[in-house]
Amino acid sequence: MSCLSKINVLSCGNPRSHLPLLCSILDFLQREEGVSSSQTWIRWVSAAGGAPFLALQITFLVLDRASYALTEMYLAKWTEAIDERVDVFGVSMPSQDESGSALKWSLVYFGLFVSGLFFCGARTQWGLHGGIRASRSLYLIAQERVLFAPMAFFDTTPLGRLLNRFSYDTEVVDVTMTIKASAALISFGWFATGVIVMTIISKGVMLFLLVPQAFTIYKLQLFYRRSAVDLQRIDAVSRSPLQSLLAEGLDGANTIRAFKMQSAFLLRLRAVRFDLKIRKTS
């Protein structure tokens, strides 16, 4: 399909006068389709510290969830010790009507609470530090490749795409990916803990009911991910032409004013904005 067939009728001026500009920009705005590639997360984990980072993060997560589960089990045993002694983790604990029992129960509960708090803070801080390392490493790699790129790269790549990589995309790597990675690990930890506890309590019966539910949820999240990721990519691609024109306007402001081409430049800017708006709604 030719570039002319991709351009909708513009809202101002002569549409054909803006087609070379739009074609030169839009031809380069290729984007991926479907869900995010697993290579994206593999590269992020590698930049965050690789296997040692991931292993320690999983260790902190397991200990955090284990502390939570043990705390809940301990509280359940505490409520059972109304008028008789109970065994908690192989240790005989006094009943609630015995003298000094409240102190013994409280000390153990305080120890479990502190351990859970420590491991929760450890896995959060370790994940944030890994995100900082990944963002710094990936930014330096991108910066080095752009600085040492040949002139042909700058002749064929819109300036808006470069600005987008070092502004919006950098923000995504710095903030969004770190938050998403931490949230994904935490959610998986909650899921695994719940499945293990329910399977132990039900003696394996609950596992047969959870398998079809997990399959259904997996299919639903795939449907959401495909649409959500594509919408984010459309938003990112739409920034490039506008940023290119804005950069051209800032760099060539004196020339534009000298030749009294302010109106023509505004027409070009409005043409790109209108075309991108049509592409989003079509």
C-alpha positions as CSV (number, residue, x, y, z in Angstrom):
1,M,0.0,0.0,0.0
2,S,1.4,3.4,-1.0
3,C,2.0,6.1,1.5
4,L,-0.7,8.2,-0.2
5,S,-3.4,5.7,0.6
6,K,-2.4,5.8,4.3
7,I,-3.0,9.5,4.7
8,N,-6.4,10.8,5.5
9,V,-7.8,14.1,4.3
10,L,-6.3,16.9,6.4
11,S,-8.3,19.6,8.1
12,C,-6.4,22.6,6.9
13,G,-4.5,23.8,3.8
14,N,-3.8,21.7,0.8
15,P,-3.5,18.0,1.9
16,R,-1.1,17.0,-0.8
17,S,1.4,19.7,0.2
18,H,2.0,17.9,3.5
19,L,2.2,14.4,2.1
20,P,6.0,14.2,1.6
21,L,6.5,15.2,5.2
22,L,4.0,12.7,6.6
23,C,5.3,9.9,4.4
24,S,8.9,10.5,5.4
25,I,7.9,10.3,9.1
26,L,5.2,7.6,9.1
27,D,7.2,5.2,6.9
28,F,9.7,4.8,9.8
29,L,7.1,4.3,12.5
30,Q,7.0,0.5,12.5
31,R,5.9,-1.1,15.7
32,E,5.7,-4.6,17.1
33,E,2.4,-6.4,17.6
34,G,1.1,-8.8,20.2
35,V,2.2,-9.2,23.8
36,S,5.7,-8.2,25.1
37,S,8.5,-10.5,24.2
38,S,10.1,-12.6,26.9
39,Q,13.4,-11.2,25.7
40,T,12.4,-7.8,27.1
41,W,12.2,-9.1,30.6
42,I,15.3,-11.3,30.2
43,R,17.3,-8.2,29.2
44,W,15.9,-6.2,32.1
45,V,16.8,-8.9,34.6
46,S,20.3,-9.3,33.1
47,A,20.8,-5.5,33.4
48,A,19.4,-5.6,37.0
49,G,22.0,-8.1,38.1
50,G,21.3,-11.3,36.3
51,A,20.9,-14.7,38.0
52,P,22.2,-13.5,41.5
53,F,19.7,-10.7,41.5
54,L,16.8,-12.9,40.6
55,A,17.8,-15.7,43.0
56,L,18.1,-13.3,45.9
57,Q,14.8,-11.6,45.0
58,I,13.0,-14.9,44.9
59,T,14.6,-15.9,48.2
60,F,13.4,-12.8,49.9
61,L,9.9,-13.3,48.4
62,V,9.7,-16.9,49.7
63,L,10.8,-15.9,53.2
64,D,8.4,-13.0,53.2
65,R,5.4,-15.3,52.2
66,A,6.6,-18.0,54.6
67,S,6.7,-15.5,57.5
68,Y,3.2,-14.4,56.6
69,A,1.8,-17.9,56.5
70,L,3.5,-18.9,59.8
71,T,2.1,-15.8,61.5
72,E,-1.4,-16.7,60.4
73,M,-1.0,-20.3,61.5
74,Y,0.4,-19.1,64.8
75,L,-2.6,-16.8,65.4
76,A,-4.9,-19.7,64.7
77,K,-3.1,-21.9,67.2
78,W,-3.2,-19.0,69.8
79,T,-7.0,-18.9,69.5
80,E,-7.3,-22.6,70.0
81,A,-5.3,-22.5,73.3
82,I,-8.3,-21.5,75.4
83,D,-8.2,-24.0,78.2
84,E,-5.5,-26.5,77.2
85,R,-1.9,-26.5,76.0
86,V,-1.3,-26.7,72.2
87,D,1.7,-27.7,70.1
88,V,3.0,-24.9,67.8
89,F,5.7,-25.8,65.3
90,G,6.8,-28.7,67.6
91,V,6.8,-26.5,70.8
92,S,4.3,-26.9,73.6
93,M,2.7,-23.5,74.3
94,P,0.6,-22.8,77.5
95,S,-3.1,-22.3,77.5
96,Q,-4.5,-18.8,77.8
97,D,-5.7,-19.3,81.4
98,E,-2.2,-20.1,82.7
99,S,-0.2,-17.4,84.4
100,G,2.3,-15.6,82.1
101,S,1.0,-17.2,79.0
102,A,0.2,-13.9,77.3
103,L,3.8,-12.8,77.5
104,K,5.1,-16.1,75.9
105,W,2.6,-16.0,73.1
106,S,3.2,-12.3,72.5
107,L,7.0,-12.7,72.3
108,V,6.8,-15.4,69.6
109,Y,4.2,-13.4,67.7
110,F,6.4,-10.3,67.9
111,G,9.4,-12.3,66.5
112,L,7.3,-13.6,63.6
113,F,6.0,-10.1,62.9
114,V,9.6,-8.6,62.9
115,S,10.9,-11.3,60.6
116,G,8.0,-10.8,58.1
117,L,8.6,-7.0,58.2
118,F,12.3,-7.5,57.6
119,F,11.9,-9.8,54.6
120,C,9.1,-7.6,53.1
121,G,11.4,-4.6,53.3
122,A,14.3,-6.6,51.9
123,R,12.5,-7.9,48.8
124,T,11.1,-4.4,48.1
125,Q,14.4,-2.6,48.5
126,W,16.3,-5.2,46.6
127,G,13.8,-5.0,43.7
128,L,14.1,-1.2,43.6
129,H,17.9,-1.3,43.6
130,G,17.8,-3.8,40.8
131,G,15.5,-1.5,38.8
132,I,17.9,1.4,39.4
133,R,20.8,-0.7,38.1
134,A,18.8,-1.9,35.1
135,S,17.7,1.7,34.2
136,R,21.2,3.0,34.5
137,S,22.8,0.2,32.5
138,L,20.2,0.3,29.7
139,Y,20.4,4.1,29.4
140,L,24.2,4.0,29.1
141,I,23.9,1.3,26.4
142,A,21.4,3.3,24.4
143,Q,23.4,6.5,24.8
144,E,26.6,4.9,23.7
145,R,24.9,3.4,20.6
146,V,23.3,6.7,19.6
147,L,26.5,8.7,20.1
148,F,28.6,6.3,18.1
149,A,26.0,5.7,15.4
150,P,26.9,6.6,11.8
151,M,25.4,9.7,10.1
152,A,23.2,7.5,8.0
153,F,21.3,6.5,11.2
154,F,20.4,10.2,11.9
155,D,19.5,10.8,8.2
156,T,16.9,7.9,8.2
157,T,15.6,8.1,11.8
158,P,13.2,10.8,12.8
159,L,14.4,13.1,15.6
160,G,11.1,12.6,17.4
161,R,11.8,8.9,17.7
162,L,15.2,9.6,19.4
163,L,13.6,12.1,21.8
164,N,10.9,9.5,22.6
165,R,13.5,6.9,23.4
166,F,15.3,9.2,25.8
167,S,12.2,10.7,27.4
168,Y,9.0,8.6,27.5
169,D,10.7,5.2,27.0
170,T,13.4,6.0,29.5
171,E,10.7,6.8,32.0
172,V,9.0,3.4,31.3
173,V,12.3,1.6,32.0
174,D,13.1,3.6,35.1
175,V,9.6,3.5,36.8
176,T,7.0,1.3,35.1
177,M,9.1,-1.8,34.5
178,T,10.5,-1.8,38.0
179,I,7.0,-1.4,39.5
180,K,5.5,-4.1,37.2
181,A,8.3,-6.5,37.9
182,S,7.9,-6.1,41.7
183,A,4.1,-6.4,41.4
184,A,4.4,-9.5,39.3
185,L,6.7,-11.3,41.7
186,I,4.5,-10.2,44.7
187,S,1.3,-11.4,43.0
188,F,2.9,-14.7,42.1
189,G,4.0,-15.1,45.7
190,W,0.5,-14.5,47.0
191,F,-0.9,-17.0,44.4
192,A,1.7,-19.7,45.2
193,T,1.1,-19.2,49.0
194,G,-2.6,-19.5,48.6
195,V,-2.4,-22.6,46.4
196,I,0.0,-24.3,48.8
197,V,-2.1,-23.5,51.9
198,M,-5.4,-24.5,50.4
199,T,-3.9,-27.7,48.9
200,I,-2.5,-28.7,52.4
201,I,-5.8,-28.0,54.2
202,S,-7.9,-29.8,51.6
203,K,-5.4,-32.7,51.3
204,G,-5.1,-32.1,47.5
205,V,-8.7,-31.9,46.7
206,M,-8.6,-28.1,46.1
207,L,-5.8,-28.5,43.6
208,F,-8.2,-30.1,41.1
209,L,-10.6,-27.2,41.4
210,L,-7.8,-24.6,41.0
211,V,-6.4,-25.9,37.8
212,P,-9.4,-25.0,35.5
213,Q,-9.7,-21.7,37.3
214,A,-6.0,-20.9,36.7
215,F,-6.4,-21.8,33.0
216,T,-9.4,-19.5,32.6
217,I,-7.6,-16.6,34.3
218,Y,-4.6,-17.2,32.1
219,K,-6.7,-16.9,28.9
220,L,-8.4,-13.7,30.2
221,Q,-5.1,-12.0,31.0
222,L,-3.8,-12.8,27.6
223,F,-6.8,-11.1,26.0
224,Y,-6.1,-8.0,28.2
225,R,-2.4,-8.0,27.6
226,R,-2.7,-8.0,23.8
227,S,-5.0,-4.9,23.8
228,A,-3.2,-3.1,26.6
229,V,0.3,-3.5,25.1
230,D,-0.9,-2.4,21.6
231,L,-2.6,0.7,23.0
232,Q,0.6,1.6,24.8
233,R,2.6,1.1,21.6
234,I,0.2,3.3,19.6
235,D,0.6,6.0,22.3
236,A,4.4,5.8,22.1
237,V,4.5,5.8,18.3
238,S,2.1,8.8,18.1
239,R,4.6,10.9,20.1
240,S,7.4,10.6,17.5
241,P,6.0,12.8,14.6
242,L,4.9,15.5,17.0
243,Q,8.2,15.6,18.8
244,S,10.1,15.7,15.4
245,L,8.1,18.7,14.3
246,L,8.5,20.5,17.7
247,A,12.3,19.8,17.6
248,E,12.4,21.2,14.0
249,G,10.5,24.3,15.1
250,L,12.8,25.0,18.0
251,D,16.0,24.4,16.0
252,G,14.9,26.4,13.0
253,A,12.8,29.1,14.8
254,N,15.0,31.9,13.4
255,T,14.9,30.6,9.9
256,I,11.1,30.1,10.0
257,R,10.6,33.7,11.2
258,A,13.1,35.1,8.7
259,F,11.2,33.6,5.8
260,K,7.8,34.3,7.4
261,M,6.8,30.7,7.4
262,Q,5.1,30.6,10.7
263,S,1.7,29.8,9.2
264,A,3.1,27.1,7.0
265,F,4.8,25.4,9.9
266,L,1.6,25.5,12.0
267,L,-0.3,23.9,9.1
268,R,2.2,21.1,9.0
269,L,1.9,20.6,12.8
270,R,-1.9,20.6,12.7
271,A,-1.8,18.2,9.7
272,V,0.3,15.6,11.7
273,R,-1.9,16.0,14.7
274,F,-5.0,15.5,12.7
275,D,-3.6,12.4,10.9
276,L,-2.5,10.8,14.1
277,K,-5.9,11.4,15.7
278,I,-7.6,9.8,12.7
279,R,-5.3,6.8,12.9
280,K,-6.1,6.3,16.6
281,T,-9.8,6.4,16.1
282,S,-9.9,4.4,12.9
